Amino acid sequence: MKPKLILLDGARGAGKSSVSVILKEKMENTVFVGLDMIRNLITKSKATDDFNAIAFDAIFSITDSFLSNNINIVIDSGITKERDKKLKDIAIKHNADVFMFYLSAPKEVLWERIQKRGEERNMMPNRERFDYTYSMQQSKDFSEYTEIDTTKLNPKEISDLILTKIS
């Protein structure tokens, strides 16, 4: 069976990580890699363009390695057009199927989710940073992605929908 590369994109609070964890649990031979996860491996890293570039270099390498070993990979991250292309090229190199999903929700719903998560983690979010990342997210072209409205489905239902679409 061909390996699968599943890209999940969406603004902060859309549910990418929650859905990724469920997909990893439900799919055989699958790993989950997120931009935040990789960036957090770098001591004192921040969500800056420089650290994100370093983290994505690692994600490209990890993707190449896992797909070459016929292991599925779910990537939760902010993917630019250039990063999209590089990941697709890696998938083509390993004859992997690529699936792209955009998880969406209204801005204020996302902000409420992030505030709740911040309270749970005792780390209150910065509204200015959220507004900046949200506007960056909204400026991207998601025409190749399947959009899923996360206000209508919970993470388990979203993962089930994705599993149906990729099988």
VENZIWO-V145293 format. One record per residue. N is the residue number from 0. RES is the residue in one small letter. SS is DSSP state (H for helix, E for strand, - for the rest). Layout:
BEGIN
N,RES,SS + N,RES,SS
END
This chain:
BEGIN
0,m,- + 1,k,- + 2,p,- + 3,k,E + 4,l,E + 5,i,E + 6,l,E + 7,l,E + 8,d,E + 9,g,- + 10,a,- + 11,r,- + 12,g,- + 13,a,- + 14,g,- + 15,k,H + 16,s,H + 17,s,H + 18,v,H + 19,s,H + 20,v,H + 21,i,H + 22,l,H + 23,k,H + 24,e,H + 25,k,H + 26,m,- + 27,e,- + 28,n,- + 29,t,E + 30,v,E + 31,f,E + 32,v,E + 33,g,E + 34,l,H + 35,d,H + 36,m,H + 37,i,H + 38,r,H + 39,n,- + 40,l,- + 41,i,- + 42,t,- + 43,k,- + 44,s,- + 45,k,- + 46,a,- + 47,t,- + 48,d,H + 49,d,H + 50,f,H + 51,n,H + 52,a,H + 53,i,H + 54,a,H + 55,f,H + 56,d,H + 57,a,H + 58,i,H + 59,f,H + 60,s,H + 61,i,H + 62,t,H + 63,d,H + 64,s,H + 65,f,H + 66,l,H + 67,s,H + 68,n,- + 69,n,- + 70,i,- + 71,n,E + 72,i,E + 73,v,E + 74,i,E + 75,d,E + 76,s,- + 77,g,- + 78,i,- + 79,t,- + 80,k,H + 81,e,H + 82,r,H + 83,d,H + 84,k,H + 85,k,H + 86,l,H + 87,k,H + 88,d,H + 89,i,H + 90,a,H + 91,i,H + 92,k,H + 93,h,- + 94,n,- + 95,a,- + 96,d,E + 97,v,E + 98,f,E + 99,m,E + 100,f,E + 101,y,E + 102,l,E + 103,s,E + 104,a,- + 105,p,- + 106,k,H + 107,e,H + 108,v,H + 109,l,H + 110,w,H + 111,e,H + 112,r,H + 113,i,H + 114,q,H + 115,k,H + 116,r,H + 117,g,H + 118,e,H + 119,e,H + 120,r,H + 121,n,- + 122,m,- + 123,m,- + 124,p,- + 125,n,- + 126,r,H + 127,e,H + 128,r,H + 129,f,H + 130,d,H + 131,y,H + 132,t,H + 133,y,H + 134,s,H + 135,m,H + 136,q,H + 137,q,H + 138,s,- + 139,k,- + 140,d,- + 141,f,- + 142,s,- + 143,e,- + 144,y,- + 145,t,E + 146,e,E + 147,i,E + 148,d,E + 149,t,- + 150,t,- + 151,k,- + 152,l,- + 153,n,- + 154,p,H + 155,k,H + 156,e,H + 157,i,H + 158,s,H + 159,d,H + 160,l,H + 161,i,H + 162,l,H + 163,t,H + 164,k,H + 165,i,H + 166,s,-
END
